[in-house]
Structure formats: C-alpha cells, structure tokens
Amino acid sequence: MTIAFVHGNPETDAIWGDLVEELAGRGVADMVLLAPPGFGAPIPDGWSATREEYRGWLVDQLVRLAARGPVDVVGHDWGAGHVFGLLEYRPDLVRSWACDCTGLIHPDYVWHDMAQLWQTPGIGEEVVKGMRAASREERVAMMTASGMSAVAAGDVADSLDGITDCI
C-alpha cells in the first residue's frame, strides 16, 4: 500500500522529512512525496496554477500510483485543498485519506491573514514582491519562525520564487 503526501503553501516536500523518517523507523516503506508544480517541482510550460490544473496534476499522480495498488493520501494545508479536489473528481483512486484544513470546503470558511493578503488585489502582489525580495537568510528565518525545521525552511527558501509564481 502506498501513502502519498501532498504539502501546502509556502512549502516543499521537505516538510515531510521528519515524519517520513519516523514512519520508516516504524516499518512503513511505500511513501511518496508529491510536490505540486511550483512548490518544489518544476512549473510546466503554459501552467497557470488554477484549481483545475492542480486537480488534474494530482489525478495524474494518483492514476500512476493506483496502478501499483491501493493508495492512502495525506494532504496538508493547501495540499489538502488539492486532495479535496481529487476526492470530488476521482474518489475511486483513493483507499483512504487524511487532511488538515477541512474548513477549506465550508462555504463560510475564513482564510488566514496571509492568504487574505495574497487574495487582495494590489496588496497580494506587493506581499509576493516582498517575499521575493527577501534574502535567503530572511526567508529561512521567516519559515523557521512559522515552525518549519531548518532543513525544510532552507528548501522552501530556495524554492520561494517558483512558489510565489503560483500563489
């Protein structure tokens, strides 16, 4: 059985490092870290980072994995949003799923402060510009302050330009 992990924003698959190490130590072997385009994975030509494109990307990944056997999916943060899209469209690809951020599917969900800034015309562009202008050290400090490990924060810092292209 495969366990597929889908991370969120602003993150890369490095956020799963400690968990994967712990699970491997307990005998869990078939784990796959799925990095959405722009979030630690290359951005395909013509990619516009829409909900539908991310859903299609995740469906393609799960079709490939499900060909080997049952798949359990774990979604974190915006990765949970991708999982919800997958479940809406192709629930047959998943044996089980676990996600945080289940509020995303509630019609009255209120986004966290940073997401509200990203979604505000004009302000969102300025916030992203500020994120891109930060030095690597500032980026790492910002990510570790939010609770990331130093390793994950470094990877996210190095990937932040691609991430901000897709926010």
Backbone bond lengths (Angstrom), bond angles and torsions (degrees), N, CA, C in turn:
res aa  C-N    CA-C-N  psi(-1)  N-CA   C-N-CA  omega(-1)  CA-C   N-CA-C  phi
1 M - - - 1.440 - - 1.527 108.94 -
2 T 1.302 116.13 134.37 1.456 122.90 179.67 1.523 109.79 -96.31
3 I 1.329 115.33 139.55 1.463 121.17 169.63 1.523 106.49 -111.59
4 A 1.325 116.45 120.46 1.461 122.00 178.91 1.524 108.64 -105.96
5 F 1.326 115.57 130.53 1.462 122.42 -179.77 1.526 108.88 -110.51
6 V 1.333 116.42 131.26 1.465 122.01 179.13 1.526 107.57 -123.00
7 H 1.318 116.74 118.65 1.468 121.42 -176.26 1.522 111.78 -90.31
8 G 1.327 114.73 177.97 1.452 121.04 -173.82 1.512 115.08 -111.03
9 N 1.332 115.70 -142.76 1.457 124.41 -171.22 1.531 109.83 -134.29
10 P 1.303 120.01 134.31 1.457 128.40 -6.66 1.527 109.82 -89.76
11 E 1.294 116.51 103.96 1.461 121.53 -174.33 1.520 111.12 -144.18
12 T 1.335 114.49 167.53 1.459 123.12 168.98 1.522 106.90 -128.63
13 D 1.316 116.45 176.63 1.462 118.73 -179.26 1.528 113.15 -66.82
14 A 1.322 117.47 -7.34 1.470 120.46 176.61 1.527 112.02 -63.35
15 I 1.328 118.05 -20.73 1.470 119.38 179.79 1.517 112.24 -64.71
16 W 1.327 117.04 -20.98 1.467 120.88 -178.67 1.531 112.60 -85.33
17 G 1.323 118.74 -5.34 1.462 122.00 -172.59 1.515 115.06 -50.97
18 D 1.321 117.49 -52.07 1.469 120.40 -178.06 1.528 111.27 -64.55
19 L 1.325 117.43 -40.67 1.462 121.08 179.99 1.528 111.00 -65.79
20 V 1.321 116.68 -44.99 1.465 120.60 179.51 1.527 110.17 -60.71
21 E 1.319 116.56 -42.52 1.467 120.30 178.08 1.533 110.83 -60.71
22 E 1.316 116.79 -44.65 1.468 121.27 179.12 1.526 111.31 -63.60
23 L 1.322 117.15 -45.74 1.466 120.39 -179.93 1.528 111.60 -65.46
24 A 1.322 116.58 -40.64 1.469 119.81 177.50 1.524 110.53 -60.75
25 G 1.327 116.61 -39.13 1.460 121.05 177.47 1.518 112.92 -64.20
26 R 1.322 116.12 -19.04 1.471 121.54 178.59 1.527 111.79 -101.04
27 G 1.335 115.77 10.52 1.458 119.85 175.14 1.511 116.41 92.87
28 V 1.325 118.21 4.25 1.469 120.42 177.14 1.524 107.26 -80.10
29 A 1.338 116.44 124.81 1.458 118.84 -171.39 1.524 114.64 -113.01
30 D 1.304 118.91 -40.17 1.458 120.73 -170.26 1.524 110.96 -95.29
31 M 1.330 115.42 80.08 1.464 121.69 179.81 1.522 109.01 -115.95
32 V 1.320 115.63 136.64 1.457 121.65 179.89 1.522 107.97 -126.41
33 L 1.328 116.11 129.19 1.463 121.62 177.80 1.525 107.81 -99.40
34 L 1.311 116.46 115.29 1.458 121.80 -177.91 1.525 109.37 -100.87
35 A 1.314 116.24 112.98 1.462 121.55 179.61 1.524 109.13 -97.61
36 P 1.324 117.89 115.84 1.461 120.09 178.24 1.535 111.38 -61.59
37 P 1.336 117.05 148.68 1.459 119.90 177.47 1.530 111.60 -51.23
38 G 1.331 114.64 131.11 1.458 121.24 -179.71 1.509 113.68 89.82
39 F 1.301 117.62 -15.95 1.461 122.43 -177.26 1.524 109.60 -113.08
40 G 1.342 114.07 57.34 1.454 120.95 -177.62 1.516 112.82 98.82
41 A 1.313 117.33 -6.77 1.467 122.74 176.16 1.526 108.07 -120.04
42 P 1.331 116.82 152.66 1.466 119.62 -179.84 1.528 112.15 -57.43
43 I 1.317 115.03 150.17 1.464 121.99 176.23 1.527 107.46 -93.43
44 P 1.335 117.83 118.48 1.470 119.65 179.79 1.528 111.74 -64.28
45 D 1.315 116.21 151.67 1.463 120.66 174.89 1.521 109.43 -56.70
46 G 1.316 116.70 135.80 1.449 122.04 177.80 1.519 114.81 79.52
47 W 1.319 117.17 4.53 1.470 121.97 -178.19 1.521 109.70 -69.81
48 S 1.335 117.75 130.57 1.464 120.30 178.28 1.525 112.94 -115.29
49 A 1.329 117.33 7.85 1.473 123.07 171.76 1.527 113.22 58.87
50 T 1.324 116.91 41.28 1.460 120.31 177.81 1.528 110.40 -88.74
51 R 1.308 114.89 163.34 1.468 120.59 176.53 1.531 110.08 -55.35
52 E 1.327 116.47 -43.36 1.459 121.21 -177.91 1.523 111.61 -65.88
53 E 1.342 116.92 -38.91 1.466 119.20 178.19 1.525 111.23 -65.37
54 Y 1.325 116.73 -43.00 1.464 119.02 178.54 1.526 111.04 -66.19
55 R 1.316 117.56 -38.57 1.463 119.89 176.12 1.527 109.83 -61.28
56 G 1.319 117.13 -46.17 1.466 121.07 178.50 1.515 112.09 -60.92
57 W 1.328 116.18 -41.16 1.468 120.26 177.04 1.523 110.03 -59.50
58 L 1.347 117.35 -47.52 1.460 120.05 -177.29 1.528 111.02 -68.64
59 V 1.317 118.01 -38.07 1.467 120.36 175.31 1.524 109.60 -58.01
60 D 1.330 117.34 -47.26 1.470 120.76 179.28 1.526 111.41 -58.30
61 Q 1.325 116.84 -42.86 1.467 120.55 179.29 1.526 111.03 -63.24
62 L 1.330 116.29 -43.22 1.469 120.44 -177.64 1.524 112.10 -72.37
63 V 1.315 118.42 -33.97 1.467 120.54 174.97 1.523 108.97 -58.69
64 R 1.323 116.37 -45.24 1.466 121.39 179.65 1.524 110.75 -62.59
65 L 1.331 116.78 -46.53 1.466 120.33 -178.52 1.528 111.89 -69.49
66 A 1.324 117.65 -40.04 1.469 121.25 -177.79 1.524 111.90 -66.22
67 A 1.321 117.36 -22.13 1.467 119.94 176.57 1.528 111.25 -63.54
68 R 1.346 117.03 -22.45 1.472 122.19 179.24 1.518 112.24 -89.79
69 G 1.334 117.69 -16.64 1.460 120.99 -177.95 1.514 111.16 145.60
70 P 1.344 116.57 -172.75 1.467 120.85 -177.26 1.531 112.72 -58.42
71 V 1.328 115.32 146.71 1.463 121.17 -179.53 1.526 109.66 -126.44
72 D 1.319 115.34 129.32 1.456 122.77 169.43 1.522 106.38 -102.16
73 V 1.319 117.67 136.23 1.465 121.83 -175.41 1.523 109.73 -119.95
74 V 1.333 114.97 135.70 1.459 122.45 176.31 1.525 107.27 -120.48
75 G 1.329 116.74 123.75 1.457 121.30 178.54 1.513 110.85 -117.58
76 H 1.327 115.40 135.70 1.466 121.69 179.24 1.521 109.55 -122.19
77 D 1.341 115.93 134.86 1.457 122.09 174.25 1.529 108.62 57.91
78 W 1.323 117.66 -130.31 1.458 119.79 -178.84 1.524 111.35 -66.22
79 G 1.329 117.98 -22.74 1.462 120.63 171.93 1.514 111.13 -60.63
80 A 1.339 116.96 -32.67 1.467 120.62 174.48 1.524 109.92 -62.15
81 G 1.328 116.95 -39.23 1.462 120.06 176.79 1.516 111.91 -60.30
82 H 1.334 116.68 -40.17 1.468 120.33 176.57 1.526 110.31 -63.85
83 V 1.335 116.39 -41.21 1.468 120.38 179.13 1.528 110.27 -63.59
84 F 1.332 117.56 -42.27 1.469 119.48 178.40 1.532 110.90 -60.42
85 G 1.329 116.77 -40.02 1.467 119.96 176.36 1.518 111.90 -62.28
86 L 1.323 116.34 -42.27 1.462 121.39 176.52 1.525 110.84 -60.46
87 L 1.331 116.08 -47.05 1.466 120.57 -177.91 1.525 112.12 -63.32
88 E 1.322 115.98 -34.04 1.463 120.82 178.41 1.531 110.87 -68.14
89 Y 1.318 115.79 -36.17 1.461 122.26 -171.16 1.531 113.37 -95.50
90 R 1.342 116.82 -43.42 1.471 121.75 -176.13 1.525 111.41 -139.38
91 P 1.322 118.48 64.77 1.464 120.34 -179.93 1.524 113.00 -62.76
92 D 1.324 116.95 -21.05 1.462 121.24 -179.69 1.526 113.31 -64.42
93 L 1.321 117.68 -16.79 1.466 121.04 -178.37 1.523 113.20 -82.03
94 V 1.322 117.12 -8.16 1.464 121.25 -170.61 1.529 110.13 -120.63
95 R 1.341 115.93 130.66 1.460 120.20 173.69 1.519 110.16 -79.19
96 S 1.347 115.95 -45.77 1.460 121.55 176.74 1.520 108.30 -151.34
97 W 1.321 115.22 164.59 1.464 119.29 179.58 1.519 109.56 -147.36
98 A 1.333 114.02 154.46 1.466 121.90 174.66 1.521 107.24 -143.14
99 C 1.319 116.06 130.83 1.463 120.66 -179.20 1.517 109.93 -141.84
100 D 1.320 114.95 146.64 1.453 119.36 164.13 1.534 105.62 -90.53
101 C 1.270 118.36 -173.06 1.473 122.25 176.79 1.524 113.12 56.97
102 T 1.327 116.80 35.85 1.464 118.38 179.46 1.524 112.13 -65.64
103 G 1.318 116.92 -18.23 1.459 120.09 176.22 1.515 112.98 -60.18
104 L 1.338 117.53 -21.92 1.462 121.09 179.54 1.523 112.58 -53.28
105 I 1.323 117.37 -29.45 1.461 119.36 -176.32 1.529 113.24 -91.21
106 H 1.325 116.97 -1.20 1.465 120.39 178.78 1.529 109.01 -84.53
107 P 1.332 117.84 134.95 1.470 119.66 -177.13 1.530 114.21 -62.61
108 D 1.328 118.43 -22.65 1.464 121.18 -179.83 1.526 112.86 -102.36
109 Y 1.332 116.33 17.48 1.465 120.15 -178.63 1.528 110.26 -58.84
110 V 1.320 116.37 136.64 1.465 121.94 176.36 1.523 107.45 -110.00
111 W 1.317 115.90 120.32 1.461 121.61 -179.18 1.524 110.52 -65.88
112 H 1.334 115.48 153.29 1.462 120.44 175.75 1.529 109.20 -66.73
113 D 1.329 115.43 165.79 1.468 120.97 -171.79 1.529 113.22 -55.25
114 M 1.346 117.55 -46.27 1.467 119.69 -177.41 1.529 110.54 -64.93
115 A 1.320 117.53 -41.95 1.467 119.93 178.89 1.529 110.85 -62.96
116 Q 1.325 116.78 -36.63 1.465 119.32 177.42 1.525 110.49 -64.65
117 L 1.335 116.62 -38.60 1.464 119.44 176.53 1.524 110.47 -63.97
118 W 1.343 117.45 -46.99 1.466 120.90 -179.80 1.520 111.47 -57.88
119 Q 1.329 117.54 -31.77 1.462 121.92 -176.22 1.529 113.59 -87.61
120 T 1.320 117.43 -5.20 1.460 120.87 -177.48 1.525 109.62 -89.89
121 P 1.348 117.78 117.48 1.463 120.27 -179.77 1.528 111.59 -52.58
122 G 1.323 114.76 134.56 1.464 121.37 -179.30 1.512 111.99 85.55
123 I 1.304 117.52 -56.22 1.470 121.27 -180.00 1.523 110.15 -67.23
124 G 1.325 117.21 -42.78 1.463 120.65 179.94 1.517 111.95 -57.61
125 E 1.310 116.39 -43.39 1.462 120.41 179.15 1.525 111.35 -63.82
126 E 1.326 116.70 -38.16 1.470 120.49 178.45 1.533 111.52 -68.07
127 V 1.319 116.78 -40.05 1.467 120.38 178.10 1.523 110.01 -62.60
128 V 1.326 116.86 -45.24 1.460 120.77 179.10 1.524 110.40 -63.46
129 K 1.327 117.06 -40.40 1.467 120.29 178.13 1.528 110.21 -60.86
130 G 1.323 116.92 -41.51 1.462 120.94 177.42 1.517 112.31 -64.37
131 M 1.322 116.99 -40.21 1.465 120.40 177.50 1.522 110.41 -62.07
132 R 1.318 116.50 -41.88 1.470 120.85 -178.56 1.523 111.74 -70.35
133 A 1.332 116.68 -30.40 1.468 120.64 -178.04 1.525 112.68 -77.00
134 A 1.317 117.44 -17.91 1.468 120.83 -177.74 1.527 110.44 -65.72
135 S 1.321 115.39 144.90 1.466 120.09 175.92 1.528 109.37 -69.49
136 R 1.322 116.36 166.10 1.466 119.74 177.57 1.524 110.13 -58.34
137 E 1.321 116.86 -42.32 1.464 120.76 -179.54 1.526 111.09 -62.26
138 E 1.332 116.63 -41.05 1.469 120.39 177.95 1.530 111.06 -66.29
139 R 1.324 115.59 -38.91 1.465 119.65 178.12 1.533 110.59 -63.30
140 V 1.329 116.35 -46.25 1.470 120.41 179.40 1.525 109.80 -60.80
141 A 1.327 117.01 -44.15 1.471 120.58 179.54 1.527 110.88 -61.49
142 M 1.327 117.00 -41.06 1.462 121.25 178.83 1.534 110.54 -62.06
143 M 1.328 116.65 -42.11 1.467 120.55 -177.52 1.530 112.08 -74.01
144 T 1.327 117.49 -40.23 1.472 118.52 178.73 1.526 110.14 -68.28
145 A 1.329 117.27 -32.29 1.470 120.16 176.99 1.529 111.27 -64.20
146 S 1.335 116.39 -25.42 1.469 119.81 178.44 1.525 112.09 -88.21
147 G 1.341 116.70 1.24 1.461 120.29 174.84 1.512 116.03 107.63
148 M 1.315 118.84 1.07 1.463 120.47 178.82 1.515 110.78 -73.93
149 S 1.328 115.61 151.01 1.459 119.98 171.94 1.528 108.07 -67.16
150 A 1.319 116.43 160.64 1.464 120.48 179.54 1.528 110.88 -61.14
151 V 1.331 117.29 -38.49 1.468 120.97 179.71 1.526 110.42 -64.17
152 A 1.329 116.71 -48.87 1.465 120.22 179.47 1.528 110.62 -63.65
153 A 1.326 117.14 -41.88 1.466 121.01 -179.68 1.523 111.11 -61.42
154 G 1.320 117.15 -39.81 1.461 120.55 177.65 1.517 111.83 -63.78
155 D 1.325 116.43 -42.51 1.457 120.41 179.31 1.528 110.85 -65.46
156 V 1.325 116.55 -43.09 1.465 120.40 178.17 1.529 110.00 -64.02
157 A 1.323 117.13 -42.91 1.468 120.53 178.92 1.523 110.85 -57.74
158 D 1.332 116.10 -41.36 1.463 120.44 -179.74 1.526 112.55 -71.84
159 S 1.319 117.56 -19.86 1.467 122.50 -177.38 1.523 112.97 -104.28
160 L 1.321 117.50 1.61 1.465 120.34 -169.53 1.527 113.96 -63.38
161 D 1.323 118.41 -31.78 1.466 118.47 178.87 1.528 110.87 -63.22
162 G 1.331 117.17 -44.64 1.464 120.43 176.82 1.513 111.94 -64.68
163 I 1.336 115.78 -39.72 1.463 120.38 179.01 1.524 110.05 -60.61
164 T 1.329 116.37 -47.89 1.467 118.83 -177.47 1.528 112.02 -68.91
165 D 1.327 117.94 -21.98 1.467 119.76 173.32 1.526 111.46 -65.79
166 C 1.339 116.26 -23.14 1.472 120.69 -173.95 1.520 113.92 -110.20
167 I 1.332 117.63 0.53 1.469 119.22 178.55 1.519 108.56 -72.24
